[in-house]
């Protein structure tokens, strides 16, 4: 299972149901994919097929939606306060 947290243009921001505990988000597009850690700070974990410009845009988008991502993560994985 791979619940979508939100979509922005051609990018889908999601996480997988069987994940490690550290909060992170996966991003997929027709061109490639990336993974961003949200803890302890927002940082790029890995990527493939995306340009530096796209990665910068995606990191800013993750920063903008950080609270929403964490809230949905906690709700989905039933951790912490929802």
Biotite code that builds the C-alpha atoms (Angstrom):
import biotite.structure as struc

atoms = struc.array([
    struc.Atom([0.000, 0.000, 0.000], chain_id="A", res_id=1, res_name="UNK", atom_name="CA", element="C"),
    struc.Atom([1.288, 3.429, -0.939], chain_id="A", res_id=2, res_name="UNK", atom_name="CA", element="C"),
    struc.Atom([-1.021, 6.187, 0.344], chain_id="A", res_id=3, res_name="UNK", atom_name="CA", element="C"),
    struc.Atom([-0.805, 9.512, -1.469], chain_id="A", res_id=4, res_name="UNK", atom_name="CA", element="C"),
    struc.Atom([-0.267, 12.449, 0.884], chain_id="A", res_id=5, res_name="UNK", atom_name="CA", element="C"),
    struc.Atom([-0.767, 15.059, -1.851], chain_id="A", res_id=6, res_name="UNK", atom_name="CA", element="C"),
    struc.Atom([-0.064, 15.807, -5.509], chain_id="A", res_id=7, res_name="UNK", atom_name="CA", element="C"),
    struc.Atom([1.636, 18.855, -6.980], chain_id="A", res_id=8, res_name="UNK", atom_name="CA", element="C"),
    struc.Atom([1.639, 19.027, -10.760], chain_id="A", res_id=9, res_name="UNK", atom_name="CA", element="C"),
    struc.Atom([3.243, 15.862, -12.119], chain_id="A", res_id=10, res_name="UNK", atom_name="CA", element="C"),
    struc.Atom([4.600, 14.860, -8.694], chain_id="A", res_id=11, res_name="UNK", atom_name="CA", element="C"),
    struc.Atom([2.949, 12.445, -6.263], chain_id="A", res_id=12, res_name="UNK", atom_name="CA", element="C"),
    struc.Atom([4.075, 12.638, -2.634], chain_id="A", res_id=13, res_name="UNK", atom_name="CA", element="C"),
    struc.Atom([3.506, 9.379, -0.768], chain_id="A", res_id=14, res_name="UNK", atom_name="CA", element="C"),
    struc.Atom([4.850, 6.828, 1.672], chain_id="A", res_id=15, res_name="UNK", atom_name="CA", element="C"),
    struc.Atom([4.769, 3.045, 1.801], chain_id="A", res_id=16, res_name="UNK", atom_name="CA", element="C"),
    struc.Atom([2.805, 1.204, 4.473], chain_id="A", res_id=17, res_name="UNK", atom_name="CA", element="C"),
    struc.Atom([5.705, -1.044, 5.464], chain_id="A", res_id=18, res_name="UNK", atom_name="CA", element="C"),
    struc.Atom([8.247, 1.659, 6.261], chain_id="A", res_id=19, res_name="UNK", atom_name="CA", element="C"),
    struc.Atom([11.003, 2.413, 8.698], chain_id="A", res_id=20, res_name="UNK", atom_name="CA", element="C"),
    struc.Atom([10.093, 4.585, 11.688], chain_id="A", res_id=21, res_name="UNK", atom_name="CA", element="C"),
    struc.Atom([11.950, 7.769, 10.739], chain_id="A", res_id=22, res_name="UNK", atom_name="CA", element="C"),
    struc.Atom([9.519, 10.179, 9.045], chain_id="A", res_id=23, res_name="UNK", atom_name="CA", element="C"),
    struc.Atom([10.168, 10.604, 5.337], chain_id="A", res_id=24, res_name="UNK", atom_name="CA", element="C"),
    struc.Atom([8.300, 11.111, 2.072], chain_id="A", res_id=25, res_name="UNK", atom_name="CA", element="C"),
    struc.Atom([8.702, 9.562, -1.364], chain_id="A", res_id=26, res_name="UNK", atom_name="CA", element="C"),
    struc.Atom([8.101, 11.617, -4.501], chain_id="A", res_id=27, res_name="UNK", atom_name="CA", element="C"),
    struc.Atom([7.461, 10.067, -7.893], chain_id="A", res_id=28, res_name="UNK", atom_name="CA", element="C"),
    struc.Atom([6.975, 11.590, -11.341], chain_id="A", res_id=29, res_name="UNK", atom_name="CA", element="C"),
    struc.Atom([7.123, 10.273, -14.907], chain_id="A", res_id=30, res_name="UNK", atom_name="CA", element="C"),
    struc.Atom([10.788, 11.388, -14.984], chain_id="A", res_id=31, res_name="UNK", atom_name="CA", element="C"),
    struc.Atom([12.092, 9.897, -11.744], chain_id="A", res_id=32, res_name="UNK", atom_name="CA", element="C"),
    struc.Atom([11.765, 9.689, -7.997], chain_id="A", res_id=33, res_name="UNK", atom_name="CA", element="C"),
    struc.Atom([13.204, 10.978, -4.744], chain_id="A", res_id=34, res_name="UNK", atom_name="CA", element="C"),
    struc.Atom([13.044, 10.375, -1.009], chain_id="A", res_id=35, res_name="UNK", atom_name="CA", element="C"),
    struc.Atom([13.291, 13.135, 1.602], chain_id="A", res_id=36, res_name="UNK", atom_name="CA", element="C"),
    struc.Atom([13.905, 12.722, 5.329], chain_id="A", res_id=37, res_name="UNK", atom_name="CA", element="C"),
    struc.Atom([11.824, 15.039, 7.518], chain_id="A", res_id=38, res_name="UNK", atom_name="CA", element="C"),
    struc.Atom([13.693, 14.277, 10.741], chain_id="A", res_id=39, res_name="UNK", atom_name="CA", element="C"),
    struc.Atom([15.844, 15.591, 12.260], chain_id="A", res_id=40, res_name="UNK", atom_name="CA", element="C"),
    struc.Atom([15.826, 18.120, 9.402], chain_id="A", res_id=41, res_name="UNK", atom_name="CA", element="C"),
    struc.Atom([14.483, 18.015, 5.857], chain_id="A", res_id=42, res_name="UNK", atom_name="CA", element="C"),
    struc.Atom([17.145, 16.482, 3.640], chain_id="A", res_id=43, res_name="UNK", atom_name="CA", element="C"),
    struc.Atom([17.384, 14.527, 0.417], chain_id="A", res_id=44, res_name="UNK", atom_name="CA", element="C"),
    struc.Atom([17.928, 10.812, 1.093], chain_id="A", res_id=45, res_name="UNK", atom_name="CA", element="C"),
    struc.Atom([18.225, 9.606, -2.507], chain_id="A", res_id=46, res_name="UNK", atom_name="CA", element="C"),
    struc.Atom([16.933, 10.214, -6.011], chain_id="A", res_id=47, res_name="UNK", atom_name="CA", element="C"),
    struc.Atom([17.048, 9.063, -9.617], chain_id="A", res_id=48, res_name="UNK", atom_name="CA", element="C"),
    struc.Atom([16.118, 10.685, -12.910], chain_id="A", res_id=49, res_name="UNK", atom_name="CA", element="C"),
    struc.Atom([15.406, 14.167, -11.524], chain_id="A", res_id=50, res_name="UNK", atom_name="CA", element="C"),
    struc.Atom([17.286, 17.396, -12.254], chain_id="A", res_id=51, res_name="UNK", atom_name="CA", element="C"),
    struc.Atom([18.827, 19.655, -9.639], chain_id="A", res_id=52, res_name="UNK", atom_name="CA", element="C"),
    struc.Atom([16.103, 22.213, -10.421], chain_id="A", res_id=53, res_name="UNK", atom_name="CA", element="C"),
    struc.Atom([13.395, 19.618, -9.772], chain_id="A", res_id=54, res_name="UNK", atom_name="CA", element="C"),
    struc.Atom([15.058, 18.487, -6.542], chain_id="A", res_id=55, res_name="UNK", atom_name="CA", element="C"),
    struc.Atom([15.219, 22.091, -5.282], chain_id="A", res_id=56, res_name="UNK", atom_name="CA", element="C"),
    struc.Atom([11.534, 22.559, -6.142], chain_id="A", res_id=57, res_name="UNK", atom_name="CA", element="C"),
    struc.Atom([10.621, 19.295, -4.410], chain_id="A", res_id=58, res_name="UNK", atom_name="CA", element="C"),
    struc.Atom([12.583, 20.140, -1.264], chain_id="A", res_id=59, res_name="UNK", atom_name="CA", element="C"),
    struc.Atom([10.818, 23.518, -1.030], chain_id="A", res_id=60, res_name="UNK", atom_name="CA", element="C"),
    struc.Atom([7.475, 21.760, -1.532], chain_id="A", res_id=61, res_name="UNK", atom_name="CA", element="C"),
    struc.Atom([8.281, 19.268, 1.247], chain_id="A", res_id=62, res_name="UNK", atom_name="CA", element="C"),
    struc.Atom([9.262, 22.176, 3.530], chain_id="A", res_id=63, res_name="UNK", atom_name="CA", element="C"),
    struc.Atom([5.967, 23.922, 2.752], chain_id="A", res_id=64, res_name="UNK", atom_name="CA", element="C"),
    struc.Atom([3.923, 20.771, 3.492], chain_id="A", res_id=65, res_name="UNK", atom_name="CA", element="C"),
    struc.Atom([6.033, 19.434, 6.374], chain_id="A", res_id=66, res_name="UNK", atom_name="CA", element="C"),
    struc.Atom([3.305, 19.668, 9.016], chain_id="A", res_id=67, res_name="UNK", atom_name="CA", element="C"),
    struc.Atom([0.734, 18.020, 6.745], chain_id="A", res_id=68, res_name="UNK", atom_name="CA", element="C"),
    struc.Atom([3.146, 15.188, 5.906], chain_id="A", res_id=69, res_name="UNK", atom_name="CA", element="C"),
    struc.Atom([3.996, 14.531, 9.566], chain_id="A", res_id=70, res_name="UNK", atom_name="CA", element="C"),
    struc.Atom([0.328, 14.636, 10.584], chain_id="A", res_id=71, res_name="UNK", atom_name="CA", element="C"),
    struc.Atom([-0.636, 12.118, 7.887], chain_id="A", res_id=72, res_name="UNK", atom_name="CA", element="C"),
    struc.Atom([2.381, 9.944, 8.744], chain_id="A", res_id=73, res_name="UNK", atom_name="CA", element="C"),
    struc.Atom([1.327, 9.781, 12.414], chain_id="A", res_id=74, res_name="UNK", atom_name="CA", element="C"),
    struc.Atom([-2.271, 9.056, 11.476], chain_id="A", res_id=75, res_name="UNK", atom_name="CA", element="C"),
    struc.Atom([-1.333, 6.318, 9.006], chain_id="A", res_id=76, res_name="UNK", atom_name="CA", element="C"),
    struc.Atom([1.245, 4.650, 11.245], chain_id="A", res_id=77, res_name="UNK", atom_name="CA", element="C"),
    struc.Atom([-0.692, 5.484, 14.436], chain_id="A", res_id=78, res_name="UNK", atom_name="CA", element="C"),
    struc.Atom([2.298, 7.015, 16.193], chain_id="A", res_id=79, res_name="UNK", atom_name="CA", element="C"),
    struc.Atom([2.417, 9.978, 18.555], chain_id="A", res_id=80, res_name="UNK", atom_name="CA", element="C"),
    struc.Atom([-0.389, 12.484, 18.780], chain_id="A", res_id=81, res_name="UNK", atom_name="CA", element="C"),
    struc.Atom([-2.602, 12.808, 15.700], chain_id="A", res_id=82, res_name="UNK", atom_name="CA", element="C"),
])
